[in-house]
Amino acid sequence: MHIEPGLVTGAKLLLGVATATTAAAFTAKTAWEAIRAQGVASLISQAAIGTVATFIFFELMPHYAVGVSEVHFILGSTLFLILGTAPAAIGLALGLLIQSLFFAQADLPQYGMNVTTLLVPLFAIAALAKRIIAPGTAYVDLSYGQTLALSTAYQAGIVAWVAFWAFTGTGISTESLASVGTFGAAYMLVIVVEPLVDLAVLAAAKAMRGLAGSGLVTPRLHNAA
């Protein structure tokens, strides 16, 4: 989902700054809510886990340049289910920043666009989860259909934002439509794999009830809302 250097240039880069600032403000709001619910130490611990996980997803796991961007196994819905909205958002933003600063400096001008692409779909699935998951259901008890819905929504959001940035940078043309289409089709693989990863991780978490109350995972992982 990294926007390729040179795709969006000049004053258009400021749009990414604006959207990232809005995402940061919403992250701050959710972080404050998490602190009030769990405490600052819990938020820091969970965000640190999210940061390390995000760095691994982007830098160490397989990723391929396809069309206008790169296909990564971001596992955003997994981070959301295990850590909660605020820690996942902070982890995604910091993990991406560390990768950009130390391993892919060419991505720094696109950081605002890239972080927007990661965070806005995360906030969308947090809202979706409230609609499709009953308050009495812990995340470890989710069905395949529920995890598929969350994963599909997250990855669809990624593709939509990549398309937006691509069309912002180059305009809508036959070539740009084909390139975005190729990227979107490649992401279907992620949509197939991620729900299975979610279920595997949730099953492991269900077997580790000792994590409940540890401050390392979201309380909703093992408990009803």
Disulfide bonds with the S-S distance in Angstrom:
none
